Structure formats: structure tokens, C-alpha cells
Amino acid sequence: MDPATRLPDHLVEDALAFEGGERTPVEPKHASTVVLMRAGSGGPGSLEVYLLRRHVDMAFAAGMCVFPGGGVDPRDFDHAIGWAGPSPAQWAGLMGVDEARARALVCAAVRETFEESGVLLAGPSAGEVVADTTGADWEADRIALESRETSFTDFLSRRGLVLRTDLLRLWGSWVTPAFEPRRYDTQFFLARLPEGQVTRDVSTESDRVLWSPVREAIRMVDRGEMFMLPPTYITCAELFEYDDVGAALAAAEHRDLTPVRPAAVRDGDAVYLSMPEQLVQVGRDVSARIRG
């Protein structure tokens, strides 16, 4: 997949309608996604990431492989939630949003990861992490969260847990192009799979889950055996050089966190999705290394 992607026909129609003034941009919804990582066999591209393939009948990113994540829930703004690690104010500084929004985005990242993978980035104290979330009682809580029958704050409080926000690293953010009818302003976080925890195929929004070395994920997309939106593909390409989870987490501390805002550009009769050239080049270079 070339990250400078030619748009499919249905998105070309949206892009041309926007260009012609027939459609005004909708306000993007705030969302969070988490790249769960674990060590692979070693070498470039061996770092493994957790992916879910969204059902083909989903309204957004149908059939695409994505990282766990989703939109902010109004209850994610609850200031009473148990918290350990960098403060909402510190996260706000990184994201360029207000403190309340930063709190909600971090909560959404942890909550959605639990809902979609069974992995919980929380513990009874600032120095501990839950070691096992596979029991029937955990699954009942996960379902209650997913159905919005309980809030994340109440779930953590009842179990005596606090968010381990120090387990997250901000990798960047992407904003859905202005011409699309469904838009998201999504924060991308990295996190190590906690020791003792395992992912589970529990998401109602996906029909397949897998752990994949980023090298293999990129290869499958390039061959047309797997489909990804550009932000997922580029993130995998950016992680290609790290064969160690710790190195990837450390690299996040030095990232350019300027939001990526792809846009439609016309080239003759074709319409393409344009994004910063340095990101396009990362994707091309990694794809070439894998082929060669």
C-alpha cells in the first residue's frame, strides 16, 4: 500500500462534493487508540502489535485492521476516577487540549483497550498492574462497560483500582480528512502488554484478532491480503525499526506531536489522499526494505 493512496470511488464523490461547496465539514469526534505491543523474535520489524479486523458492515473503517480504540464517552470526563502517573494537566500539555479533554482521552484509551482486548492498564496502586483479567467476573464487568451499563469510574472504584497512565506513551494524532462524512480526531498511544495479562477475542466490532509482527502486517497490506487505513499502516511502518518494546516507548518521548491532517488532492481525473511527505516516505522506505 502506498500511503499516498488513491481514493475509492465513494470517497471521491465525498471529496468532490466538499471541493464544490456542496458539503461542509462535520466536527470530528475525539477518540483514542492504543497500540498494544509485545516483543517478537528479534530484528527489524519483529515488534508485535495487536490488531482487530472490523466487521464489514461497520459504518466506519469497515473491513479494516485497526488497533483497539474508540470514541470518548461523556463519562470519561469524570474527575473522580482513580489516577496514577502523569496528571491530566501533563497530558493536556502534550495533546494541546484542555485538562478535562485530556483526562477523557486517557480514560477512553484505557477503557476501550479493556473493552476490545480484555487488557487493563490499571492496578491497585501506582506501582502495581492487574495480573489476570480472564475470569468470568472480569468478563461480566467488561460487558457492562461495553454496553454502558456501568461507568469506568465505578468499575475501577469497586475493584479498588487506579488508572496506570504511566503505562501509556503518546505517539501522535490523526484527524480524519475534512471531506469525510464521519470524522475523528484520534490520539495514538503506545503501551506494553502487561506481564501476566493476555488478549482475548471479545470485541463485538471485530470478526478477527491477531498479534502480528509489524513486518508481516505491512507485507500483508502491500499484497492486498489485509486492509488498513493510512494512520494504522504508517504507525506500523514507524515502529519497524524497533525490535524492543522499551525502545519504542522511549522513542515516543521525542516525537513530533503535530496532528496529521490528510487532505484530498486532485491529479488529473484521479483524487488522492495527501499527507506529510516525511510520513509517505517512511511507508515507502519500509515497504521497500521488506520487499528487498
N, C-alpha and C positions, 0 to 999 in steps of 0.2 A: 504493500500500500504506500503510495506516495502521499506524504502529508499535505501536499498542495493538491487537494482532492477535487476532481470534477464532480459537481453536484448532480445527484439523481434528478430525474425529470420533475418529481413532485416538489422538490426544494427549489428547482429553477423557477417554477411558477411562483413560489412564495417570494423568491429573491427579486424577480422582475416586477411583481406587484408592489413590493416595497420600494424598488427603484422608481417606479412610476407614480408613486404617491398614493396608490390605492390601499396601502396597508400602513398603519402606524405601528411602531414597535410596542410590544407589551412589556410591562415592567418585569424584569427577571426575578424569580423566586430565589431566596437564599437556600443553599444546600451545602452539605458536606459529604465527602467521600474519603475512605481510609484505605490506603494501600497496605494490606497485611503482608508481612514479609517473613521468610524463614531462609536459613542457609541452604544452599544447594550443594552440588558435587564439587564446586570449585572452578575457577576460571571465569573469563568474561562472559556475562550473560547467564551465569548459573544461579543467580539470586532468584528465589522462587516467590511468586506473588499469587494471591488468592483471587480468582475470577468467578463471576456468576454470569451465565448467559440468560438475558432477559427473554421472557415469553414473546413469541412473535406477534401476539395480539396486544401488547402493551402500547399505550399512547405515545410514549417517548422511548427512543433508543431500542425499538423492538428488534429482537434477534441479536443484539449486540452483546459482547462480553464486556463487563464493567467490574469495577471494584465495589465492595459494599458501600452503601451510602444512600442518601435521600434528602428530602426537604426538611427544613426546620419546622417543628411543631410549635404552636403557641406556648405549650407548657415547657418547652426547652428554655424559656426565658426566666424560669423560676429561680430567684436569687437565693432560695433556701437550700438548694441542692448541696450535698456533701462534696467538698472540693479539696484536692491536694495537688500541689505542683504550681506551675506558672499561673498567676492570677488572671481573672478576666481582663484587667487593665493591661497586663503584659501582652495577652493575646490580641487585644484591641490594637495595640501599637503595631504589631506585626501585620495584621489584616487590613489596617486602615479603616476600621469601623468603630462604632461606639462600643462601650463596655457591655451594654446589655446584649447587643448583637453578637459580640464575640463570645459571651457566655453561651448563648443559644447555639452558635455554630459548633462550639466544642462539645456541648451536650448532644447535639444531633449526630456528631461524628461517632461518639461512643455508643449512643443508643442505637443508631442504625446498624452499626457493626455487630452489636449483640443480636438485634432482630434478624439480620440477614446471614449471620455466620455462626451464632452461638458463642462468639468470643467476646469476653467482657473485660474492658480495660479499667478495672476498678478493684479495690481491695479494702480490707478492714482498717487500714491505716496508710499513711503516706509512704511507708516502706514495704508494704505487702500487696500482693496481687492474688485474686481468686485463682485457685489452682485447678478447679474442675467445675464445669458448668453443664455436665451431661445428664444429670439426674432428672427424674420426672418433675420434681418441684421447680427446677430451673426452666424446664420447657414450658410449664404452665405459666410461669412469670413472663417468659419470652412472648408467648401467645397473647397474654394480657396486654403487654406493651404494644405489640404489633397491631392489635385491634383497638388500641387507645382506651382500653377498659381501666388501665392504671397509668399513672404518670411516672416518668423516670425518677423524679424526686422521691415519690412514695416508695417505689421499688427499692431504691438504694437505702433509704432510711429504714425500711422494715428489715432489711438484711444487715444493717449496720455497716454499710459500705460508703466509700467516698470515691469520686472520680479521680483516676490517676492521670491527670492531664500532662504530667511529665513524661508519660509514655508516648505522647504524640509529638510529631515534628511537622511544622508547616512546610509543604513543598512548593505551593503556589496556588493560583486560582485561574479559572477559565470562565468566561461569560459567553453564553450561547449567542450566536450572531443575531443582529437586530431584526433580520427578516423572518426568523422562525416564529411560528405561532406559539410554541411553548419554549420558554426561556428560563435559564437557571444561571445564577452567579454562584459557582461552586468552589469551595475551598478544598484543596487536596492535601491530605495529611499522610504521613508515613507512620507505621507502628510495627514493632516486632511482635510476632505471635508469642504470647506469654508462656513461660515454661509450665508444662502440665496441662495446658488447655489444648483442645482440638477443635477444628472447624467442623460444622455439621451442615448437611444439606437440608436447610429448614426454610429458606426464603420462599414465600408464596409468589414472588415476582419473577422467579427464575426456573428454568427447566433443566439446568445442568450447572454443576460447580466443579472447579478443579484448581489444584495447585500446579503452577506451570513455571519453569524457568523462563525468565524474560526472553531469552534467546529463542526458545521454542515458540513462545506466544507470538513474537514478531514474525518468525518463519511461517507460522500457520496463517497469519493475516496476509502476508505477502503472497502466499499461494492461494488465497481465497478459501481456505479451509476454516477460517474463523473471521468474525467481523468485529471491528472496534470503531468507536468514534475517535477522531484525531486526538483529543486530550488523553485518552487511555493509551493509545498507541505511542504518542510522544513520551508519556510518563514512563512506559516500559523501556523505550529507547534511551531515555535519560538515565535509567537505572542499570543499563547494560554494563557499564564499566565497573560496577561494584559487585564483588563476589562475597562480600561480607555485610551482614545487616548493620553492624556497628558503623561501618564506613559510610553507608548510605544515610544513616541517621545523622552522622557528623556532618556530611555534606549539606544537609538541609539547613544547617546553621549559617551557611554562606550563600544562600540562594538570592537571586533577584526575584522579589515577590511582586513585581508589577503584574497586574492582571492581564491575561492573554484574551484579546477580543478579536476572534476571527471575523472576517467580513467577506462578502461576495464580490468577486471581480469578474468582469467580462473580458473574454479573449475571442474576438470574432463572434461566432454563433454559440460558443461554449461559455459556461459560467463556472468558475472555480471558487473554492474556499481558500482565502488567503490568510496567512498568519505570519508572525515574525520570521524572517529568513533564517535566523540562527536556529530556530526550532525545526524548521523544514530541513535544514542541513544536518542536524543531529539525526533525524529519522532516516535520511538518505544514507548517511555515513554508516550507521549501524546496520541498516539493511544490506549494504554492500559488503560489510565485513562478514555478515552471516552467510551470504551467498558465496563469498570467495574463500 
